[in-house]
Amino acid sequence: MNPLNPKKLLLSKWTAVTPVAKQKHFLVSRVIQPVLETDPVEWVEIEAVFSKATQVIKWRALQDDAVWRQGWV
């Protein structure tokens, strides 16, 4: 499990363990702030480097070593 802090996710680089449609390398392009400032950050937007496609995922999903590796491998 990758130790992560949601405050340091912005512009971090990730590699998908199983690429889909040549989308292997991703960049956290935006940390989505909650409606209430007292609530914790739950969602991030990741952008595929190859296709520039974006998707919104829970930031805790990046901790799963079976799906994501930190950095560009």
N, C-alpha and C positions, 0 to 999 in steps of 0.2 A: 504494500500500500504506500503510495506516494504521500509524504506529509505536505500539506498545503495550507496556505493562509489566503483567504479570499481577498485581502487587501493587496497582495502581491501578484495576483493573477493577470492583471492587465498587461498585454503585449508578451505574455509568456508563450513559449513554443511547445507544441505537442506533436507526437507521431502516433498515428493509429496503428495498432498491432495488425489489424486486418484491413487493408485499404479497400475502398469501394469506389469504382469508377475513377481510378487514378488519383483519388483524394487520399493522400497519406499524411501530408504535413499540414498542420493547422496552427493558427495564431489566435489567441484570445483578443478579440478586437474591442470588446465592450463588457464591462461588468454592469449588470442591470441592477440598479438600486431599488430596494423595496419601497412601497408606498409610504410606510411609516419609517422614520429614521431610526426608531428603536428596534425594528425588526432586523434580523441578520440577512446578509446577502445570500441569495439562493440560486440565482441564474446568471449564466454568462453567455455571450454570443461568441462563437468561434467561426473563423473564416478559413476556408481551404486556400492554401497558397497557390495551387495549380489552377483552380477554376474560379476563385474568388467567391464561391458560394458560401452563404452563411447559414448557420443553424443555432438555435438556442438550446442549451442543455443545462442541467443542474451542475454546478461547479464541483460537487462531491463525486460526480461520475468520473472526473479526471483522476481520482485516487485509485481507480480500479486498474491494477497492473495487467490484467488480462485483456484490456481494451486500449489503454493509453500508456505511452511512455513519454516522460518529460524530456524536452529537447528534440532536435531533429536528428534522428538516427538513420 
